[in-house]
């Protein structure tokens, strides 16, 4: 199998657990590669903003499912609070 590369972001770097989930799910990876760096940053911020490990894991699963279905941004997300 070829080594897949996940594109880095504007503010947040893709965390290892999310990167591994993207690599494991071809449809999600394809959407990830087609969205803007700002959109990728929104997904990352949404995933890492969960305070509990359980919340983060749930968000990773939801993100992968939504990306696989072609969703380009997290729904109902106020946006990354880390942007200037």
N, C-alpha and C positions, 0 to 999 in steps of 0.2 A: 504494500500500500504506500502511496506517495505521502511525503511529509506535508501536512497542511499548515499554512501560516495564517494566523489571525491578525488582522490589521490593528495597529495601536490607535489610541484615541487622542482627543484634544486635551482634556484635563485629567481624566481617570485612565489608568492603564487597565487592560482587561485582566481581572483576577484569574488565577489558575483554575479555580473550579468552574467558572463560567466559560473560560477558553476551552477546557476539556469537554464540556457539554456541547459547545458549538462544533468542535471537531467531530464529535460522535454523532452529530445529527446533520446530515448533508443539507436538507432543506433549510434548516435554521442558518447554517453557515452561508448558504447562497444569499439569503436575504441580508444577513449581516454584512457581507461583502458589497452588497448593492446600495446600502444606505449611507447617508452622509456621516462624517466623523461626529457631528453634533448629535445626530440620532443615536449613534453607538454610545456616545457619552451618556445620553439620557437613560439608555438601558442599563449601563453599568452603574450609574448613580442610583437608580431605582433598586437594583439588586443589592448593592452594598449598604444602602441606607437602613436595611432591616437590622435591628439591634440584636436579635436572637439568631443563633445558628439555624434553628428550625424555620424561622421566617425567611432567611436568606436562601435556604434550600428550596422552599416552596416557590420563592420568586424566580430562582434559576429554572425550575421546572416549567413555570408559567411562561417565562421569557422564551425558552426554547420552543414551547408549543406555539406561542403567538408568532414568533419569528418564522417557524416552519410553515405557518398558515399565511405568511406574507405581511404581517403587521410590522409597520416601519417605526413606530414609536410606542412607548408604554401608554396605555389608556389611563385617563384620569390622573395623570401625574403632573404635579405643579411645575416640574422641571428641576434641573440640577441647581442646587443652591450654592454650588462652588464656583459657578461661572461669574465672571466680573462684568 
